[in-house]
Amino acid sequence: MDFPVKDGMVQRAIDEANAAGGGRVVLEPGIYPCGTVYLKSNVELHLSAGARLQGSVKPEDYDDVCVDELGDVAPENSRKALLTAVNAENIAVTGPGEINGAGHTCPNNFQNGVIF
């Protein structure tokens, strides 16, 4: 079953697909600004041609993703992530669309030598 993204709410569509037992979240052509997006079990995130998942340039838009296996911080000394999955299985990111993490637009967003 396909779950369209309404009003730019990518995470809400992922949550709805997961609650329904799984499905495909479809980003139609357009720009979808976001912070951390949590992929969940049995959900495919599909970026159609012309769709762009656009990472925010503000560090505060990203959650601190805590995973016990990584200890206090991930290997790159940051807990921030654009796309993440915690205790999830059967996930996919597909399609010809674009994921733009906006790293090149954030030259001054450093913390402990790590760019956000």
C-alpha positions in Angstrom: 0.0 0.0 0.0 1.3 3.5 -0.9 1.2 6.3 1.7 1.5 9.7 0.1 3.3 12.5 2.0 0.8 15.2 2.8 1.8 18.8 3.7 5.5 17.8 3.7 5.1 15.6 6.7 7.5 12.8 5.8 7.8 11.3 9.3 4.0 11.3 9.8 3.6 9.2 6.6 6.3 6.8 7.7 4.6 6.4 11.1 1.3 5.8 9.4 2.8 3.1 7.1 4.5 1.4 10.0 1.3 1.4 12.1 -0.6 -0.2 9.2 2.0 -3.0 9.1 4.1 -1.5 6.4 4.0 0.0 3.0 5.6 2.5 0.6 5.9 6.2 1.5 6.0 8.1 -1.7 7.6 11.5 -2.1 6.2 13.1 -5.3 8.2 15.7 -7.2 9.0 18.6 -4.9 11.2 19.6 -2.0 10.7 18.1 1.4 12.6 20.0 4.1 13.3 17.9 7.2 15.5 17.2 10.2 16.0 13.6 11.4 13.8 11.1 9.6 13.3 7.7 11.4 12.8 4.8 9.0 10.6 2.1 10.5 10.1 -1.6 10.0 8.4 -2.8 6.8 8.5 0.7 5.3 10.0 1.7 2.0 10.8 5.4 1.5 10.4 6.1 -2.3 11.7 9.3 -3.8 10.1 9.8 -7.2 11.9 11.6 -10.0 12.0 15.3 -9.1 11.6 14.7 -5.3 14.2 16.0 -3.0 14.5 15.1 0.7 16.3 18.3 1.9 18.2 18.3 5.1 17.9 21.3 7.3 20.9 23.6 7.8 20.0 24.0 11.5 21.6 21.5 13.9 18.6 21.9 16.3 16.4 20.3 13.6 18.2 17.0 14.1 17.7 14.6 17.0 20.4 13.1 19.1 20.1 9.5 18.0 21.0 7.2 20.8 21.9 3.6 20.1 23.3 1.5 23.0 25.7 -0.4 20.7 27.5 2.9 19.7 28.1 4.1 23.3 28.1 7.8 24.1 28.7 8.9 20.5 28.8 7.4 17.1 32.2 6.8 15.4 32.1 10.3 13.8 31.6 11.9 17.2 28.0 13.0 16.5 24.6 11.6 17.3 22.9 13.7 14.6 21.5 12.0 11.5 19.3 12.9 8.5 18.1 9.3 8.0 18.2 6.7 10.7 16.6 3.5 11.9 16.7 2.1 15.4 15.6 -1.5 15.9 14.0 -1.6 12.5 14.0 -4.4 9.8 12.9 -4.7 6.2 13.5 -1.0 5.3 14.4 0.5 2.0 15.1 3.9 0.4 14.4 3.7 -3.3 13.7 5.8 -6.4 15.5 8.3 -8.6 14.9 11.3 -6.4 17.6 13.1 -4.4 18.6 13.1 -0.8 20.5 16.4 0.0 22.0 16.5 3.4 22.9 20.2 3.0 26.4 19.7 4.4 27.9 22.2 1.9 25.6 24.9 3.1 26.6 24.6 6.7 30.3 25.5 6.8 30.0 27.1 10.2 28.0 24.4 11.9 30.7 22.6 13.7 30.8 20.9 17.1 33.9 19.1 18.2 35.3 19.1 14.7 32.2 17.5 13.2 30.0 19.3 10.6 26.3 19.2 10.9 
